[in-house]
Amino acid sequence: MKILWKILPPLLLGVTVFAHAESDASLSAPFPIPAKRKAREYRADTTGLYPLWENTGHVESAGDVRISTTGVQMGMPGVHIGALPLPFFYRTPNAYLKGSLFSSNRAALALQVGFFHLLPSASRSAFSPMYPTRLDNSDFSLTVIPMHLAFSWTLSQWLEWHHTLGAVVNLPSGNITGDFTPGYLSGLELNPLGNHALVLHLGKVGFERHEFFLAGASYRFRNSWLEARFGYFYRFRAEGAQAGPLASLGFLL
């Protein structure tokens, strides 16, 4: 099982990128959109629901603004800048930059790099990005650099597959000498072009040093100006399993 999780993330990402390269013409070709859907086009998901470890290959278009609990973002040509709003209330100022590496009608690849500065005791908050890592910065500040390489592949009008190969780098501070934790999350989105969608989530954080397996499902509603998501996730650690809901609300401007 450990060997499988070591090779699965790069293998899946490589297979999807290879499939895109081999059939570029077909992937670039637009889908035949039903007549009733031609009058409304919805913006693609540019954030994941599970904090810190999940993302998509899509980037906000220039001039678009998203105000959401999963990210306040402003689009510019080829990139968007943003921040997670909730961690600010829990002593964790942050910001991130996401840039498009490739984009066609049916596939998108993007790289995101963030910056989180955890003030003393911030890691004890459930909304802090350090919560999944079980680190304690009770008497010192800590800087965290999360990175995502995300690929989204629209397989059909009713199916899109998101891959996120990520890592969290903890810079040396206090009693922490520095740390690097990789992770991989996959999200299979049913009905990505419509108002309503169901997403199945599966992933693992920590390859050499196991942190947790993740499994869950979420529902997403979206129209031209509103996006709401609700999901339930299970985290499986060596010590046992944890489960809980996640929700987000956003406005598209």
C-alpha positions as CSV (number, residue, x, y, z in Angstrom):
1,M,0.0,0.0,0.0
2,K,2.8,2.4,0.8
3,I,4.5,1.8,-2.5
4,L,1.1,2.3,-4.3
5,W,0.7,5.8,-2.7
6,K,4.3,6.7,-3.6
7,I,3.7,6.1,-7.3
8,L,0.0,6.8,-7.7
9,P,0.0,10.7,-7.6
10,P,2.7,11.2,-10.3
11,L,1.3,8.3,-12.3
12,L,-2.2,9.7,-12.4
13,L,-0.9,13.2,-13.2
14,G,1.4,11.9,-15.9
15,V,-1.3,9.8,-17.5
16,T,-3.7,12.7,-17.7
17,V,-1.1,15.1,-19.1
18,F,0.1,12.4,-21.6
19,A,-3.5,11.7,-22.7
20,H,-3.9,15.4,-23.3
21,A,-0.8,15.7,-25.3
22,E,-1.7,12.6,-27.4
23,S,-5.2,14.0,-28.3
24,D,-4.7,17.7,-28.2
25,A,-7.1,18.3,-31.1
26,S,-9.9,16.4,-29.4
27,L,-9.3,18.0,-26.0
28,S,-9.3,21.5,-27.5
29,A,-12.5,20.9,-29.4
30,P,-15.5,22.3,-27.6
31,F,-18.3,20.1,-26.3
32,P,-21.7,20.3,-28.0
33,I,-23.6,22.3,-25.4
34,P,-27.4,21.7,-25.1
35,A,-29.5,24.6,-26.3
36,K,-31.0,25.3,-22.9
37,R,-27.5,25.8,-21.5
38,K,-26.1,28.1,-24.2
39,A,-27.7,31.2,-22.6
40,R,-25.8,30.7,-19.3
41,E,-22.1,30.0,-18.8
42,Y,-20.8,29.4,-15.3
43,R,-17.3,30.1,-14.1
44,A,-15.0,27.2,-13.4
45,D,-14.1,26.2,-9.9
46,T,-10.8,27.8,-9.0
47,T,-10.5,26.6,-5.4
48,G,-10.9,23.2,-3.7
49,L,-13.2,22.7,-0.7
50,Y,-10.7,20.8,1.5
51,P,-8.3,23.5,3.0
52,L,-4.6,23.6,2.1
53,W,-4.4,20.4,0.1
54,E,-7.1,20.7,-2.6
55,N,-7.1,22.8,-5.7
56,T,-8.1,22.9,-9.4
57,G,-6.2,23.7,-12.7
58,H,-8.4,26.7,-13.4
59,V,-7.5,30.4,-12.8
60,E,-9.8,33.4,-12.4
61,S,-10.1,35.3,-15.7
62,A,-8.8,38.9,-15.9
63,G,-11.2,41.2,-14.2
64,D,-13.1,38.5,-12.3
65,V,-13.4,38.7,-8.5
66,R,-14.4,35.8,-6.2
67,I,-15.2,36.5,-2.6
68,S,-15.5,33.2,-0.9
69,T,-14.7,31.5,2.4
70,T,-12.3,29.3,0.4
71,G,-10.5,32.3,-1.1
72,V,-10.9,36.0,-1.9
73,Q,-9.4,36.3,-5.4
74,M,-8.9,38.8,-8.2
75,G,-8.1,37.7,-11.7
76,M,-5.4,39.3,-13.9
77,P,-4.1,38.1,-17.3
78,G,-2.9,34.5,-16.7
79,V,-2.8,34.7,-13.0
80,H,-4.9,35.5,-9.9
81,I,-3.9,36.7,-6.5
82,G,-5.9,35.8,-3.3
83,A,-6.0,35.1,0.4
84,L,-7.9,32.8,2.7
85,P,-10.2,35.1,4.8
86,L,-11.0,32.9,7.8
87,P,-7.4,32.3,9.0
88,F,-7.0,36.1,9.5
89,F,-9.4,35.8,12.4
90,Y,-7.2,33.1,13.9
91,R,-3.8,34.8,13.8
92,T,-2.7,33.6,10.4
93,P,-2.2,36.3,7.7
94,N,-1.7,34.8,4.3
95,A,-1.7,35.4,0.6
96,Y,-1.2,33.3,-2.6
97,L,-0.5,33.6,-6.3
98,K,-1.9,31.1,-8.9
99,G,-0.7,31.1,-12.5
100,S,-2.0,29.2,-15.5
101,L,0.6,26.9,-17.1
102,F,-1.7,25.6,-19.8
103,S,-5.4,26.0,-20.6
104,S,-7.7,24.7,-23.3
105,N,-11.4,24.1,-23.7
106,R,-11.0,20.7,-21.9
107,A,-7.9,20.8,-19.8
108,A,-6.1,23.2,-17.5
109,L,-2.8,23.1,-15.6
110,A,-1.9,25.7,-12.9
111,L,0.7,26.3,-10.2
112,Q,-0.1,28.0,-6.9
113,V,2.3,29.2,-4.3
114,G,1.2,30.6,-1.0
115,F,2.5,32.3,2.1
116,F,1.1,31.8,5.6
117,H,2.5,33.4,8.7
118,L,1.3,31.8,11.9
119,L,1.5,34.1,14.9
120,P,2.1,32.4,18.3
121,S,-0.5,29.8,19.1
122,A,-2.2,30.0,15.7
123,S,-1.6,26.3,15.0
124,R,-4.0,25.4,17.8
125,S,-6.9,26.8,15.8
126,A,-9.0,24.5,13.7
127,F,-9.1,27.1,10.9
128,S,-5.3,27.4,10.8
129,P,-3.5,25.7,7.9
130,M,-1.3,24.0,10.4
131,Y,-4.2,22.1,12.0
132,P,-3.7,19.0,9.9
133,T,0.0,18.8,10.6
134,R,-0.3,18.6,14.4
135,L,2.5,21.1,15.0
136,D,2.4,23.4,18.0
137,N,3.8,27.0,17.8
138,S,2.5,28.1,21.2
139,D,5.5,30.5,21.8
140,F,6.9,31.4,18.4
141,S,5.8,32.4,15.0
142,L,5.9,30.1,12.0
143,T,6.1,30.6,8.3
144,V,4.5,28.0,6.0
145,I,4.8,27.9,2.2
146,P,2.1,25.7,0.5
147,M,2.5,24.8,-3.1
148,H,0.1,23.1,-5.6
149,L,0.5,21.8,-9.1
150,A,-3.1,21.3,-10.1
151,F,-4.6,19.7,-13.3
152,S,-8.2,19.7,-14.3
153,W,-9.4,17.5,-17.1
154,T,-13.0,17.8,-18.5
155,L,-13.7,14.3,-19.7
156,S,-17.3,15.0,-20.8
157,Q,-20.1,17.5,-20.2
158,W,-20.9,15.7,-17.0
159,L,-17.5,14.7,-15.7
160,E,-14.3,16.6,-14.7
161,W,-11.3,15.1,-12.9
162,H,-9.2,17.4,-10.7
163,H,-5.7,16.4,-9.5
164,T,-3.7,18.3,-6.9
165,L,-0.1,17.4,-6.2
166,G,1.0,19.6,-3.3
167,A,3.5,20.2,-0.6
168,V,3.7,22.2,2.6
169,V,7.1,23.6,3.6
170,N,7.5,24.7,7.2
171,L,10.5,27.2,7.5
172,P,12.8,26.7,10.5
173,S,11.5,28.5,13.6
174,G,11.4,27.9,17.3
175,N,11.9,24.2,17.9
176,I,11.1,23.3,14.3
177,T,14.1,22.7,12.2
178,G,12.2,22.8,8.9
179,D,9.8,20.3,7.4
180,F,8.5,19.2,4.0
181,T,5.2,17.3,3.7
182,P,3.9,16.2,0.2
183,G,0.3,15.3,-0.5
184,Y,-2.0,14.3,-3.4
185,L,-5.8,14.8,-3.7
186,S,-8.1,13.8,-6.5
187,G,-11.6,15.2,-7.0
188,L,-14.1,13.6,-9.4
189,E,-16.8,16.2,-10.2
190,L,-20.1,15.0,-11.7
191,N,-22.0,17.6,-13.8
192,P,-19.2,20.3,-13.7
193,L,-20.9,22.6,-16.3
194,G,-24.3,22.7,-14.5
195,N,-25.8,24.4,-11.5
196,H,-25.6,21.3,-9.3
197,A,-22.6,19.0,-9.0
198,L,-21.4,16.1,-6.8
199,V,-17.7,15.8,-6.1
200,L,-16.0,12.6,-4.8
201,H,-12.7,13.3,-2.9
202,L,-9.8,10.9,-2.3
203,G,-6.2,11.6,-1.3
204,K,-3.2,11.1,1.0
205,V,-1.0,13.5,2.9
206,G,2.5,12.3,3.7
207,F,4.1,9.7,1.5
208,E,7.3,8.6,3.3
209,R,5.9,9.8,6.7
210,H,2.2,9.1,6.7
211,E,0.0,11.9,7.9
212,F,-3.5,10.8,6.9
213,F,-5.7,9.3,4.2
214,L,-8.7,11.5,3.1
215,A,-12.0,10.4,1.7
216,G,-15.2,12.4,1.3
217,A,-18.0,13.8,-0.8
218,S,-19.4,17.2,-1.4
219,Y,-22.3,19.0,-3.1
220,R,-21.8,22.2,-5.1
221,F,-24.4,24.8,-6.2
222,R,-23.4,27.5,-8.6
223,N,-25.1,30.2,-10.7
224,S,-23.8,33.4,-12.3
225,W,-23.2,35.1,-9.0
226,L,-23.3,32.6,-6.2
227,E,-21.4,29.5,-5.2
228,A,-22.2,27.3,-2.2
229,R,-20.6,24.0,-1.3
230,F,-21.1,21.5,1.5
231,G,-19.2,18.2,2.1
232,Y,-18.3,15.6,4.7
233,F,-14.8,14.2,5.0
234,Y,-13.1,11.4,6.8
235,R,-9.4,11.5,7.8
236,F,-7.7,8.2,8.6
237,R,-4.6,8.3,10.8
238,A,-2.6,5.6,12.4
239,E,-4.2,6.7,15.7
240,G,-7.7,6.4,14.3
241,A,-10.3,8.1,12.2
242,Q,-11.8,11.6,12.3
243,A,-14.8,12.9,10.4
244,G,-16.5,16.3,10.0
245,P,-18.4,18.6,7.7
246,L,-17.0,21.4,5.6
247,A,-18.9,24.2,4.0
248,S,-18.2,27.3,1.9
249,L,-20.1,30.2,0.5
250,G,-18.9,32.6,-2.2
251,F,-20.0,35.4,-4.4
252,L,-18.8,35.8,-8.1
253,L,-18.3,39.3,-9.3
